[in-house]
Amino acid sequence: MPWWLGNNAWGGGNPFFGGFILLALWSVVWTGFALWNAAKRNEKWWFILFMVVHTAGIIEILYLIFVAKAFSSSPKSPPPKRRRSK
C-alpha cells in the first residue's frame, strides 16, 4: 500500500492515517481560499476566525458560499467613477 494509506512506519499501520492526510489537505485548501477572500474584502474578523478556528473547511465553505459569494457566476463590477462638476 502507498505511504499515505498508512501501511508503513509513518502511519504505524493505522488505517486512519490516510484519511487524516486527506482531511488535512482538504482543510488547508478551503482555509487558504477563505483567508484569501477575507483579506481581499478587508474582513478582519472573518480572517481572524479562520486563523484561530479549524473546522475541516466547514465554516470556510459556508463563508465562501453565503458571505463572500465566491462561486457566483457574475463578477462584481467596480463602482462607477464620479465626475467632478466645474
C-alpha positions as CSV (number, residue, x, y, z in Angstrom):
1,M,0.0,0.0,0.0
2,P,1.1,3.6,-0.5
3,W,2.5,5.5,2.5
4,W,-0.5,7.8,2.6
5,L,-2.8,4.9,3.3
6,G,-0.8,4.2,6.5
7,N,0.9,0.9,5.8
8,N,4.4,1.8,6.9
9,A,6.4,3.4,9.6
10,W,4.9,6.9,9.0
11,G,1.4,5.7,9.8
12,G,2.3,2.9,12.1
13,G,-0.1,0.6,10.2
14,N,-3.0,2.8,11.3
15,P,-5.8,2.7,8.6
16,F,-7.0,6.2,9.6
17,F,-3.7,7.9,8.8
18,G,-4.5,8.2,5.1
19,G,-7.9,9.8,6.0
20,F,-6.1,12.2,8.3
21,I,-3.8,13.3,5.5
22,L,-6.7,13.8,3.1
23,L,-8.7,15.7,5.7
24,A,-5.6,18.0,6.4
25,L,-5.2,18.7,2.7
26,W,-8.9,19.4,2.3
27,S,-8.8,21.8,5.3
28,V,-5.7,23.6,4.0
29,V,-7.2,24.3,0.6
30,W,-10.5,25.6,1.9
31,T,-8.9,27.7,4.7
32,G,-6.4,29.2,2.2
33,F,-9.2,30.1,-0.2
34,A,-11.4,31.6,2.5
35,L,-8.4,33.6,4.0
36,W,-7.6,35.0,0.6
37,N,-11.2,36.1,0.1
38,A,-11.5,37.6,3.6
39,A,-8.2,39.5,3.1
40,K,-9.3,40.8,-0.3
41,R,-12.6,42.0,1.1
42,N,-10.9,43.6,4.2
43,E,-12.9,41.5,6.6
44,K,-10.5,41.4,9.5
45,W,-12.8,39.4,11.9
46,W,-13.5,36.6,9.4
47,F,-9.8,36.4,8.7
48,I,-9.1,36.0,12.4
49,L,-11.8,33.4,12.8
50,F,-10.4,31.3,10.0
51,M,-6.9,31.5,11.5
52,V,-8.0,30.5,15.0
53,V,-10.9,28.1,14.5
54,H,-10.2,24.9,12.4
55,T,-13.3,23.1,11.4
56,A,-12.1,20.9,8.5
57,G,-13.2,23.6,6.0
58,I,-16.9,23.7,7.1
59,I,-17.0,27.3,8.2
60,E,-14.8,28.3,5.3
61,I,-17.1,26.8,2.7
62,L,-20.2,28.4,4.3
63,Y,-18.4,31.8,4.3
64,L,-17.4,31.4,0.7
65,I,-20.9,30.4,-0.4
66,F,-23.1,32.7,1.7
67,V,-21.0,35.7,2.7
68,A,-18.3,36.2,0.0
69,K,-20.4,34.6,-2.7
70,A,-17.1,33.5,-4.2
71,F,-18.9,31.0,-6.5
72,S,-21.4,33.4,-8.1
73,S,-21.4,33.4,-11.9
74,S,-21.4,37.2,-12.3
75,P,-18.3,39.0,-11.1
76,K,-18.8,42.2,-9.2
77,S,-18.1,45.4,-11.2
78,P,-16.3,48.2,-9.6
79,P,-18.4,51.3,-8.6
80,P,-18.7,54.0,-11.3
81,K,-16.3,56.8,-11.0
82,R,-17.8,60.2,-10.1
83,R,-17.2,63.1,-12.4
84,R,-16.3,66.4,-11.0
85,S,-18.6,69.3,-11.8
86,K,-17.0,72.6,-12.6
